[in-house]
Amino acid sequence: MERTLNMANMTAAQHPLSNVQLEILKTFSYNLSEQELLEMKIILANFFAEKAIALADQAWEDKGWNNEKTEQLLKTKLRARKKT
């Protein structure tokens, strides 16, 4: 058992909590109801989805893409064929 505790301590020392993990732990130091937990998961999912959409929009703009380019990409086969 002592070995397990040492391994756990080493892992914790190698991977400290991020600032957001610490803040969430402080904020939610109590149990949420199942409904509240579901709501929190949705809020977090929406937060990260908005970030991903913003990055995709920026890439779209940076590359000068338009609807014609996306149609072209949809019709392009990008997978390599197997050599026999």
Backbone as CSV, one residue per row, in Angstrom:
resi,resn,N_x,N_y,N_z,CA_x,CA_y,CA_z,C_x,C_y,C_z
1,MET,0.828,-1.190,0.000,0.000,0.000,0.000,0.872,1.253,0.000
2,GLU,1.962,1.220,0.723,2.855,2.374,0.765,3.381,2.709,-0.621
3,ARG,3.672,1.676,-1.399,4.163,1.885,-2.760,3.117,2.605,-3.611
4,THR,1.845,2.237,-3.449,0.766,2.882,-4.194,0.683,4.358,-3.843
5,LEU,0.786,4.684,-2.573,0.742,6.079,-2.165,1.910,6.862,-2.745
6,ASN,3.092,6.275,-2.740,4.251,6.947,-3.318,4.055,7.190,-4.808
7,MET,3.489,6.207,-5.528,3.234,6.365,-6.959,2.229,7.486,-7.188
8,ALA,1.203,7.546,-6.356,0.187,8.592,-6.485,0.804,9.960,-6.224
9,ASN,1.646,10.054,-5.217,2.308,11.327,-4.917,3.224,11.750,-6.051
10,MET,3.938,10.806,-6.651,4.824,11.133,-7.768,4.013,11.636,-8.950
11,THR,2.889,10.999,-9.232,2.057,11.423,-10.348,1.520,12.820,-10.107
12,ALA,1.064,13.089,-8.894,0.540,14.420,-8.574,1.628,15.476,-8.704
13,ALA,2.843,15.156,-8.296,3.941,16.111,-8.385,4.345,16.351,-9.837
14,GLN,4.234,15.340,-10.668,4.611,15.475,-12.071,3.555,16.228,-12.870
15,HIS,2.299,16.157,-12.439,1.196,16.781,-13.160,0.387,17.656,-12.208
16,PRO,0.902,18.829,-11.862,0.157,19.692,-10.949,-1.134,20.165,-11.612
17,LEU,-2.092,20.532,-10.793,-3.361,21.023,-11.319,-3.159,22.363,-12.016
18,SER,-3.914,22.568,-13.079,-3.848,23.844,-13.793,-4.613,24.909,-13.009
19,ASN,-4.463,26.146,-13.419,-5.154,27.237,-12.728,-6.674,27.076,-12.822
20,VAL,-7.173,26.593,-13.948,-8.618,26.419,-14.090,-9.107,25.254,-13.227
21,GLN,-8.321,24.186,-13.116,-8.714,23.073,-12.255,-8.793,23.527,-10.794
22,LEU,-7.809,24.298,-10.364,-7.817,24.808,-8.982,-9.020,25.713,-8.737
23,GLU,-9.320,26.581,-9.692,-10.447,27.500,-9.534,-11.767,26.744,-9.468
24,ILE,-11.917,25.734,-10.308,-13.147,24.932,-10.289,-13.275,24.185,-8.966
25,LEU,-12.170,23.643,-8.472,-12.212,22.956,-7.180,-12.627,23.895,-6.053
26,LYS,-12.103,25.124,-6.068,-12.476,26.085,-5.029,-13.942,26.492,-5.157
27,THR,-14.378,26.725,-6.368,-15.743,27.186,-6.600,-16.773,26.132,-6.249
28,PHE,-16.463,24.881,-6.581,-17.426,23.797,-6.363,-16.943,22.851,-5.279
29,SER,-16.721,23.398,-4.096,-16.276,22.570,-2.981,-17.465,21.888,-2.300
30,TYR,-18.605,21.896,-2.955,-19.801,21.224,-2.461,-20.383,20.397,-3.605
31,ASN,-21.287,19.478,-3.262,-21.894,18.624,-4.274,-23.016,19.354,-5.002
32,LEU,-23.067,19.163,-6.304,-24.163,19.682,-7.109,-25.207,18.588,-7.279
33,SER,-26.424,18.990,-7.527,-27.455,18.007,-7.861,-27.143,17.463,-9.256
34,GLU,-27.769,16.374,-9.614,-27.543,15.797,-10.944,-27.912,16.804,-12.033
35,GLN,-28.996,17.553,-11.824,-29.425,18.553,-12.800,-28.392,19.676,-12.911
36,GLU,-27.894,20.145,-11.777,-26.877,21.195,-11.794,-25.592,20.714,-12.460
37,LEU,-25.214,19.468,-12.202,-24.025,18.902,-12.821,-24.188,18.840,-14.338
38,LEU,-25.358,18.424,-14.789,-25.637,18.390,-16.224,-25.559,19.793,-16.819
39,GLU,-26.129,20.766,-16.138,-26.075,22.151,-16.610,-24.630,22.638,-16.714
40,MET,-23.806,22.291,-15.725,-22.402,22.706,-15.744,-21.668,22.065,-16.913
41,LYS,-21.930,20.797,-17.178,-21.302,20.121,-18.311,-21.682,20.797,-19.628
42,ILE,-22.942,21.205,-19.736,-23.403,21.887,-20.953,-22.717,23.240,-21.101
43,ILE,-22.605,23.963,-20.000,-21.925,25.263,-20.028,-20.476,25.096,-20.490
44,LEU,-19.770,24.118,-19.934,-18.376,23.883,-20.317,-18.266,23.439,-21.774
45,ALA,-19.164,22.574,-22.207,-19.143,22.121,-23.602,-19.369,23.284,-24.546
46,ASN,-20.321,24.160,-24.211,-20.583,25.333,-25.052,-19.393,26.282,-25.082
47,PHE,-18.737,26.462,-23.942,-17.556,27.322,-23.866,-16.477,26.842,-24.836
48,PHE,-16.174,25.532,-24.784,-15.124,25.005,-25.651,-15.570,24.931,-27.108
49,ALA,-16.851,24.713,-27.345,-17.361,24.708,-28.718,-17.211,26.093,-29.345
50,GLU,-17.521,27.137,-28.585,-17.365,28.506,-29.086,-15.909,28.811,-29.413
51,LYS,-14.987,28.342,-28.578,-13.556,28.534,-28.846,-13.155,27.830,-30.136
52,ALA,-13.617,26.599,-30.328,-13.287,25.834,-31.532,-13.855,26.501,-32.779
53,ILE,-15.079,26.994,-32.690,-15.702,27.677,-33.829,-14.932,28.945,-34.171
54,ALA,-14.515,29.686,-33.158,-13.742,30.914,-33.400,-12.423,30.594,-34.100
55,LEU,-11.749,29.519,-33.673,-10.499,29.116,-34.331,-10.744,28.678,-35.771
56,ALA,-11.823,27.958,-35.996,-12.156,27.520,-37.358,-12.485,28.721,-38.236
57,ASP,-13.234,29.667,-37.692,-13.548,30.890,-38.454,-12.285,31.657,-38.810
58,GLN,-11.351,31.724,-37.870,-10.092,32.433,-38.125,-9.286,31.717,-39.202
59,ALA,-9.218,30.400,-39.147,-8.505,29.634,-40.174,-9.157,29.839,-41.532
60,TRP,-10.472,29.833,-41.575,-11.236,30.057,-42.810,-10.820,31.401,-43.413
61,GLU,-10.808,32.436,-42.558,-10.462,33.784,-43.013,-9.002,33.865,-43.445
62,ASP,-8.087,33.300,-42.634,-6.656,33.348,-42.943,-6.333,32.683,-44.272
63,LYS,-7.042,31.607,-44.585,-6.767,30.863,-45.811,-7.562,31.384,-46.995
64,GLY,-8.422,32.374,-46.765,-9.207,32.955,-47.838,-10.219,31.983,-48.436
65,TRP,-10.740,31.089,-47.610,-11.695,30.107,-48.108,-13.062,30.741,-48.301
66,ASN,-13.840,30.102,-49.180,-15.211,30.515,-49.427,-16.032,29.252,-49.688
67,ASN,-17.303,29.415,-49.998,-18.164,28.252,-50.221,-17.682,27.408,-51.398
68,GLU,-17.144,28.059,-52.422,-16.625,27.320,-53.579,-15.471,26.407,-53.168
69,LYS,-14.576,26.904,-52.332,-13.441,26.112,-51.866,-13.912,24.920,-51.036
70,THR,-14.917,25.118,-50.182,-15.388,23.999,-49.377,-16.057,22.939,-50.237
71,GLU,-16.779,23.358,-51.256,-17.374,22.389,-52.183,-16.283,21.587,-52.877
72,GLN,-15.211,22.269,-53.258,-14.075,21.590,-53.898,-13.450,20.572,-52.952
73,LEU,-13.279,20.958,-51.690,-12.708,20.043,-50.705,-13.615,18.834,-50.469
74,LEU,-14.915,19.063,-50.463,-15.849,17.960,-50.262,-15.770,16.926,-51.382
75,LYS,-15.402,17.368,-52.569,-15.353,16.473,-53.724,-13.967,15.886,-53.948
76,THR,-13.005,16.269,-53.133,-11.624,15.805,-53.287,-11.400,14.574,-52.431
77,LYS,-10.813,13.552,-53.037,-10.435,12.351,-52.278,-9.049,12.589,-51.696
78,LEU,-8.983,12.611,-50.385,-7.706,12.910,-49.705,-7.013,11.671,-49.197
79,ARG,-7.653,10.528,-49.242,-7.048,9.295,-48.749,-6.150,8.699,-49.817
80,ALA,-5.005,8.227,-49.378,-4.063,7.598,-50.297,-4.571,6.197,-50.630
81,ARG,-4.346,5.798,-51.859,-4.743,4.440,-52.258,-3.677,3.457,-51.823
82,LYS,-4.136,2.258,-51.476,-3.196,1.210,-51.095,-2.501,0.678,-52.344
83,LYS,-1.203,0.480,-52.202,-0.450,-0.108,-53.287,-0.533,-1.630,-53.175
84,THR,-0.831,-2.282,-54.298,-0.935,-3.745,-54.261,0.169,-4.391,-55.051
